[in-house]
């Protein structure tokens, strides 16, 4: 699935609505063992300890932005 997430300066409501829609779409793919999401996520996932189990020890960013938090929450 290819997706474009609104940039950081967009309203939280528009981003939350997008993640709700993504979750509904992903729920239709339950029979597949692997799901791949690509696209422009406008996300920075940082090196915070809370994300280590999800993304590992490597990240290009030191700190996460709101979109980074959103995509990690969606994935988990």
Secondary structure, DSSP 8 states (H G I E B T S, - for coil): -EEE---TTS-HHHHHHHHHHHHHHHHTTTT-S----EEE--------GGGHHHH-S--S-SS--HHHHHHHHHH-
